[in-house]
Amino acid sequence: MSKRNPDRLILLISTILYVPFLFMGYGSDIDTYGVLEVGRHFVKTLDYVPSRGPGFFVFETITYILDQIGGSFLTNLAIMCMALIILYGFMRLCREYGVPHYHLLTLALAVHPFFWANAACTMDYLMALGFVFLGMIQVRRGHYFTAGAAFALGAGSRLTIVLLAVGFLLWQLIIEPAARKKLILSGLVFGFSTLIFYLPPADFAQWTARFLVASVGGEEYWSPLLRVGRWGYKNLMFWSIPAFLLLIWIIGEGAVRSKWKMFTKCKGLPAAAFLIALLYESFYLSIPTEPSYLIPTIPLVFIVFGSAMGERRWPVITLAAILAISAVVTINIAHPDLGNRATSAEYGLWIEPGHLSELTVERLNYQNCGRPYCNVSHNPVPSTSK
C-alpha cells in the first residue's frame, strides 16, 4: 500500500462528512450576509463598506465573485476545499516532523464540532486558515514567494490569522538557518501584501485606526470577572467538557512524564504550537465573544497532544470519538441570560444539541426563510456557540 493512501482516505472521509452541507444555503451567521452585501453594494456604488471591522477584503471579494457565478453552493465549495487543504497541510506538517499518529489526529481535527460546522459554509474562518496552511506547504516545498502571498491572502481574509503565519515563519527561521534569507523574503511579501489588502478598510475609516476596533458592547459586559468567566466557559464549550478534560490530562501527564522534553521533540514543533496557541488564548481573553475565533488553535493543540501521548493510540481515538459525539449532542453547565451580552447565568447540567446539530437546524431555517434574521424568534434559550 502506498504511504500516501491513508492521507487520501482521511481526505475522502472528510469530504463525505462535509458534502451534504454544500446544499444548505450560505450558513447561519449574520456576518455572512454582511459579507455578501459588501460586494453587491460596491458594484452598485463603487464604494467599499466593510462587512465589519477590521475588514475582510480578500474574503469579501472572493465570496462576491463566487456567489455571482454559482451562489451558495460555490461559495460553500470554496470553503470545503480550504478545509481539505488544512487537513492535508496538517498531515504533511506532522508527517515531516514526526508527530505520532498524525492520521488519527487529522481525523479528530476533521470532526471537531467547530471545524466540521464551518467546513462547508460561507464564513471566513477556514478560508483564512486554509491560505495559511497553503503557505506552510509552499514553504516546505521551497516556494517562498508564493508562500508569502498565501499568508497575505489569509491575513486579508481574517486579520487574526497573522498570529499563526508569523509564528510559523519565526519557528522556521529558528530551525532552518540555511533558508533564513528566503524566509525573510517570504515575510516581506507577506507583510507588504497584507498592508495592501487593508488599504480599503483604512480608507473607509478615513485613515484612522477606527477600523481595527471591534464592536463588543458597553463596559457593563466586560468587568474582569465577566471577561474571565466568558473566556473560560467558551473555551470549555468549544472543546466540550469531556474532550477538554482529556486534553488537559494527557498534555499535563505527558509534560510531567517527559520532564517537559515533549516540547522539544519534532524540531520544537510542539513548543512552537503551544506558544502560538497561548497567543490566541491571550487575544481571545481580550475579546471572548465567538468561540469560532479559537479554530486556529485546534491543529496547534493537537500537535501538542500528539507529542504528549507518544506512541499510545487510545488517547487520540478517544478524543476523536468524543469530538464526533459532541458535534451532535453535548453537555452544558450554564445558560447565560443574554447570550453574547450575558451578565449572569443559570448553572446546572443539561444534555443539549451539539454545535453541528444546532447550526444545521439554523442553516436550514435561514435557507427556507431567505433572510439574515430568521433565527431571532427561534432561539429562546441563548446559544452556547455564541
C-alpha positions as CSV (number, residue, x, y, z in Angstrom):
1,M,0.0,0.0,0.0
2,S,1.3,3.5,-0.9
3,K,2.4,5.5,2.1
4,R,0.1,8.3,0.9
5,N,-3.1,6.2,0.7
6,P,-4.0,6.8,4.3
7,D,-3.8,10.5,3.7
8,R,-6.2,10.2,0.8
9,L,-8.6,8.0,2.9
10,I,-8.7,10.8,5.6
11,L,-9.5,13.4,2.9
12,L,-12.2,11.1,1.3
13,I,-13.9,10.5,4.7
14,S,-13.8,14.3,5.4
15,T,-15.3,15.1,2.0
16,I,-18.1,12.6,2.6
17,L,-18.8,14.3,6.0
18,Y,-18.8,17.8,4.5
19,V,-20.6,17.4,1.2
20,P,-24.2,17.4,2.5
21,F,-23.7,20.9,3.9
22,L,-22.9,22.3,0.5
23,F,-26.6,22.3,-0.2
24,M,-27.8,24.1,3.0
25,G,-27.5,27.7,2.0
26,Y,-24.8,30.2,3.0
27,G,-24.9,29.4,6.7
28,S,-26.4,30.8,9.9
29,D,-24.0,33.6,10.8
30,I,-25.4,37.1,10.3
31,D,-21.9,38.2,9.4
32,T,-22.1,36.0,6.2
33,Y,-25.0,38.1,4.9
34,G,-23.0,41.2,5.6
35,V,-20.1,39.8,3.6
36,L,-22.5,39.1,0.7
37,E,-23.8,42.6,0.8
38,V,-20.4,44.2,0.6
39,G,-19.8,43.1,-3.0
40,R,-23.3,43.9,-4.1
41,H,-23.1,47.4,-2.6
42,F,-19.7,48.0,-4.2
43,V,-20.8,47.0,-7.7
44,K,-23.8,49.4,-7.4
45,T,-22.0,52.4,-5.8
46,L,-18.2,51.8,-6.3
47,D,-18.0,52.5,-2.5
48,Y,-16.3,49.9,-0.3
49,V,-18.0,49.5,3.1
50,P,-16.5,46.6,5.1
51,S,-18.9,44.0,6.4
52,R,-17.4,44.6,9.9
53,G,-14.2,45.8,11.5
54,P,-11.3,45.3,10.8
55,G,-12.3,44.4,7.3
56,F,-12.2,41.1,5.4
57,F,-11.4,42.4,1.9
58,V,-10.0,39.2,0.4
59,F,-12.8,37.0,1.7
60,E,-15.4,39.6,0.8
61,T,-14.1,39.8,-2.8
62,I,-13.7,36.1,-3.4
63,T,-17.2,35.5,-1.9
64,Y,-18.8,38.0,-4.2
65,I,-17.2,36.6,-7.3
66,L,-18.1,33.0,-6.5
67,D,-21.6,34.0,-5.4
68,Q,-22.3,35.6,-8.7
69,I,-21.1,32.5,-10.6
70,G,-22.6,29.7,-8.5
71,G,-24.4,31.1,-5.5
72,S,-24.2,29.4,-2.1
73,F,-23.1,26.1,-3.5
74,L,-19.9,27.5,-5.0
75,T,-19.1,29.7,-2.0
76,N,-19.5,26.7,0.3
77,L,-17.5,24.5,-2.1
78,A,-14.6,27.0,-1.9
79,I,-14.6,26.8,1.9
80,M,-14.7,23.0,1.8
81,C,-11.7,22.9,-0.5
82,M,-9.9,25.1,2.1
83,A,-10.9,22.7,4.8
84,L,-9.3,19.8,2.9
85,I,-6.2,21.9,2.3
86,I,-6.0,22.4,6.1
87,L,-6.3,18.7,6.7
88,Y,-3.7,17.9,4.0
89,G,-1.3,20.6,5.3
90,F,-1.7,19.4,8.9
91,M,-0.9,15.8,7.8
92,R,2.1,16.9,5.8
93,L,3.5,19.0,8.7
94,C,3.0,16.3,11.2
95,R,4.5,13.6,8.9
96,E,7.5,15.7,8.1
97,Y,8.4,16.5,11.7
98,G,7.4,13.1,13.2
99,V,4.3,13.8,15.2
100,P,2.9,10.4,16.3
101,H,-0.4,9.0,14.9
102,Y,-1.0,12.0,12.7
103,H,-3.7,10.3,10.7
104,L,-5.8,9.8,13.8
105,L,-5.0,13.4,14.9
106,T,-6.2,14.6,11.5
107,L,-9.4,12.7,11.8
108,A,-10.0,14.3,15.2
109,L,-9.4,17.7,13.6
110,A,-11.9,16.9,10.8
111,V,-14.7,16.0,13.3
112,H,-14.1,18.8,15.8
113,P,-17.6,20.4,16.1
114,F,-16.5,23.9,15.2
115,F,-14.2,22.8,12.3
116,W,-16.9,20.4,10.9
117,A,-19.7,23.1,11.2
118,N,-17.5,25.6,9.3
119,A,-16.1,23.2,6.7
120,A,-18.8,23.9,4.1
121,C,-20.4,27.2,5.0
122,T,-19.7,30.7,3.7
123,M,-17.7,32.1,6.6
124,D,-14.1,33.3,6.7
125,Y,-12.5,31.2,9.5
126,L,-11.4,28.2,7.3
127,M,-10.6,30.3,4.2
128,A,-8.1,32.3,6.2
129,L,-6.7,29.2,7.9
130,G,-6.6,27.4,4.6
131,F,-4.5,30.1,3.0
132,V,-2.0,29.9,5.9
133,F,-1.7,26.1,5.6
134,L,-1.2,26.6,1.9
135,G,1.6,29.0,2.7
136,M,3.1,26.4,5.1
137,I,3.0,23.8,2.3
138,Q,4.7,26.2,0.0
139,V,7.5,27.0,2.5
140,R,8.2,23.3,2.9
141,R,8.3,22.9,-0.9
142,G,10.8,25.8,-1.2
143,H,8.4,28.2,-2.9
144,Y,8.9,31.2,-0.6
145,F,7.4,33.9,-2.7
146,T,4.1,32.2,-3.2
147,A,4.1,31.2,0.5
148,G,4.3,34.9,1.4
149,A,1.4,35.6,-1.0
150,A,-0.7,32.8,0.5
151,F,-0.1,34.1,4.1
152,A,-1.2,37.6,2.9
153,L,-4.4,36.2,1.4
154,G,-5.1,34.5,4.7
155,A,-4.5,37.8,6.6
156,G,-6.7,39.6,4.1
157,S,-9.4,37.1,4.8
158,R,-9.1,37.4,8.6
159,L,-6.5,39.6,10.3
160,T,-6.0,37.5,13.4
161,I,-4.6,34.6,11.3
162,V,-1.4,36.7,11.3
163,L,-0.6,35.2,14.7
164,L,-0.3,31.7,13.1
165,A,1.5,32.8,10.0
166,V,4.1,34.9,11.8
167,G,4.6,32.2,14.4
168,F,5.2,29.6,11.8
169,L,7.8,31.8,10.0
170,L,9.6,32.6,13.2
171,W,9.8,28.9,14.0
172,Q,11.1,28.1,10.6
173,L,13.7,30.9,10.9
174,I,15.0,29.2,14.1
175,I,15.2,25.6,12.8
176,E,16.2,26.3,9.2
177,P,19.2,28.6,9.3
178,A,20.1,27.8,5.7
179,A,16.8,29.2,4.4
180,R,16.7,32.3,6.5
181,K,17.1,34.8,3.6
182,K,14.3,33.1,1.6
183,L,12.1,33.0,4.7
184,I,12.7,36.8,5.2
185,L,11.7,37.3,1.5
186,S,8.5,35.3,2.3
187,G,7.9,37.5,5.3
188,L,8.4,40.7,3.3
189,V,5.9,39.6,0.6
190,F,3.5,38.6,3.3
191,G,3.8,42.0,5.2
192,F,3.6,44.2,2.1
193,S,0.7,42.4,0.5
194,T,-1.2,42.4,3.8
195,L,-0.8,46.1,4.0
196,I,-2.3,46.5,0.5
197,F,-5.3,44.3,1.4
198,Y,-6.1,46.6,4.4
199,L,-5.9,49.9,2.4
200,P,-9.7,49.8,1.5
201,P,-10.8,49.3,5.2
202,A,-8.3,52.1,6.2
203,D,-9.7,54.4,3.5
204,F,-13.3,53.6,4.8
205,A,-12.1,54.6,8.3
206,Q,-10.7,57.9,6.8
207,W,-7.1,56.7,7.5
208,T,-7.6,56.3,11.3
209,A,-7.3,53.2,13.4
210,R,-11.1,53.1,13.8
211,F,-11.4,50.0,11.6
212,L,-9.2,48.0,13.9
213,V,-11.5,48.4,16.8
214,A,-14.1,45.6,17.2
215,S,-17.6,46.3,18.4
216,V,-18.1,44.4,21.6
217,G,-20.8,46.3,23.6
218,G,-20.5,48.6,26.6
219,E,-18.3,48.3,29.6
220,E,-21.1,46.8,31.7
221,Y,-20.5,43.5,29.9
222,W,-16.7,43.5,30.4
223,S,-15.9,43.6,34.1
224,P,-12.8,41.4,34.8
225,L,-15.0,38.7,36.3
226,L,-17.3,38.6,33.3
227,R,-14.4,38.6,30.9
228,V,-12.6,35.7,32.5
229,G,-15.9,33.9,33.0
230,R,-16.8,34.2,29.3
231,W,-13.3,33.1,28.3
232,G,-13.2,30.0,30.5
233,Y,-16.8,28.9,29.7
234,K,-16.5,29.4,26.0
235,N,-13.1,27.5,25.9
236,L,-14.8,24.7,27.8
237,M,-17.8,24.5,25.4
238,F,-15.5,24.9,22.3
239,W,-13.9,21.6,23.1
240,S,-16.8,20.0,25.1
241,I,-16.3,19.2,28.7
242,P,-15.1,15.5,28.2
243,A,-12.6,16.5,25.4
244,F,-11.3,19.4,27.4
245,L,-10.6,17.2,30.5
246,L,-8.9,14.6,28.3
247,L,-6.7,17.2,26.6
248,I,-5.6,18.6,30.0
249,W,-4.9,15.2,31.4
250,I,-2.9,13.8,28.5
251,I,-0.9,17.0,27.9
252,G,-0.2,17.5,31.6
253,E,0.7,13.9,32.2
254,G,2.9,13.9,29.1
255,A,4.8,17.0,30.1
256,V,5.5,15.7,33.6
257,R,6.4,12.2,32.4
258,S,8.8,13.5,29.8
259,K,10.2,16.3,32.1
260,W,8.9,18.8,29.6
261,K,11.1,17.3,26.8
262,M,7.9,16.6,24.8
263,F,8.0,20.2,23.7
264,T,11.5,19.9,22.1
265,K,10.7,16.8,20.1
266,C,9.9,17.1,16.3
267,K,12.3,20.0,16.0
268,G,10.5,22.0,18.6
269,L,7.2,21.9,16.7
270,P,5.1,21.2,19.9
271,A,6.8,24.2,21.7
272,A,6.0,26.5,18.7
273,A,2.4,25.2,18.5
274,F,2.0,25.7,22.3
275,L,3.3,29.3,22.3
276,I,1.1,30.3,19.3
277,A,-1.9,28.7,20.9
278,L,-1.2,30.8,24.0
279,L,-1.1,33.9,21.9
280,Y,-4.5,33.1,20.5
281,E,-5.8,32.5,24.0
282,S,-4.4,35.8,25.1
283,F,-6.2,37.5,22.2
284,Y,-9.4,35.7,23.0
285,L,-9.2,36.8,26.6
286,S,-9.4,40.3,25.3
287,I,-12.5,39.6,23.3
288,P,-14.2,36.4,24.4
289,T,-17.2,36.5,22.1
290,E,-17.4,34.0,19.2
291,P,-15.9,30.6,20.2
292,S,-15.1,30.1,16.5
293,Y,-12.2,32.6,17.0
294,L,-10.4,29.7,18.6
295,I,-10.5,27.5,15.4
296,P,-6.8,28.2,14.6
297,T,-5.8,26.7,17.9
298,I,-7.3,23.2,17.1
299,P,-4.4,22.0,15.0
300,L,-1.9,23.6,17.4
301,V,-3.4,21.8,20.4
302,F,-3.5,18.5,18.5
303,I,0.3,18.8,17.8
304,V,1.0,19.3,21.5
305,F,-1.5,16.4,22.3
306,G,0.2,14.1,19.8
307,S,3.6,14.8,21.3
308,A,2.3,14.2,24.8
309,M,0.6,10.9,24.1
310,G,3.7,9.4,22.3
311,E,3.2,6.0,20.8
312,R,-0.1,5.4,22.6
313,R,-3.1,5.3,20.3
314,W,-6.0,5.2,22.7
315,P,-5.9,8.9,23.7
316,V,-6.5,10.2,20.2
317,I,-9.0,7.5,19.3
318,T,-11.0,8.5,22.5
319,L,-10.6,12.2,21.7
320,A,-11.9,11.8,18.1
321,A,-14.9,9.8,19.3
322,I,-15.7,12.4,22.0
323,L,-15.5,15.2,19.5
324,A,-17.6,13.4,16.9
325,I,-20.3,12.7,19.5
326,S,-20.2,16.3,20.9
327,A,-20.8,17.7,17.4
328,V,-24.3,16.0,17.7
329,V,-25.0,16.1,21.4
330,T,-23.1,17.8,24.2
331,I,-23.1,18.5,27.9
332,N,-23.8,22.1,29.0
333,I,-23.3,23.5,32.5
334,A,-24.6,27.1,32.1
335,H,-27.3,29.1,30.4
336,P,-26.2,32.8,30.0
337,D,-29.1,35.2,30.5
338,L,-28.5,37.2,27.2
339,G,-26.1,35.1,25.1
340,N,-23.3,37.4,23.9
341,R,-24.5,40.1,26.3
342,A,-24.7,38.0,29.4
343,T,-24.2,39.5,32.9
344,S,-25.4,36.4,34.7
345,A,-26.2,32.7,34.1
346,E,-28.2,29.8,35.4
347,Y,-26.0,26.9,36.3
348,G,-26.9,23.2,36.1
349,L,-26.4,20.2,33.9
350,W,-28.1,19.8,30.6
351,I,-27.8,17.5,27.6
352,E,-28.3,19.6,24.5
353,P,-27.8,19.5,20.7
354,G,-24.1,19.8,19.8
355,H,-22.7,22.8,17.8
356,L,-23.0,21.0,14.5
357,S,-26.6,19.9,15.2
358,E,-27.6,23.4,16.4
359,L,-26.0,25.2,13.4
360,T,-27.5,22.7,10.9
361,V,-31.0,23.5,12.1
362,E,-30.3,27.2,12.0
363,R,-28.8,26.9,8.4
364,L,-31.9,25.1,7.2
365,N,-34.1,27.8,8.8
366,Y,-32.1,30.6,7.1
367,Q,-32.3,28.7,3.8
368,N,-36.1,28.4,4.0
369,C,-36.6,31.9,5.2
370,G,-34.1,33.7,2.8
371,R,-33.3,36.5,5.2
372,P,-30.4,37.0,7.7
373,Y,-32.6,37.4,10.8
374,C,-34.7,34.3,10.5
375,N,-33.5,32.7,13.7
376,V,-34.1,35.6,16.1
377,S,-37.6,34.3,17.1
378,H,-36.5,30.6,17.1
379,N,-33.8,30.8,19.8
380,P,-35.5,31.2,23.2
381,V,-32.5,29.7,25.1
382,P,-29.2,31.6,24.5
383,S,-26.9,29.6,22.4
384,T,-23.6,28.4,23.9
385,S,-22.0,28.7,20.5
386,K,-22.0,32.5,20.6
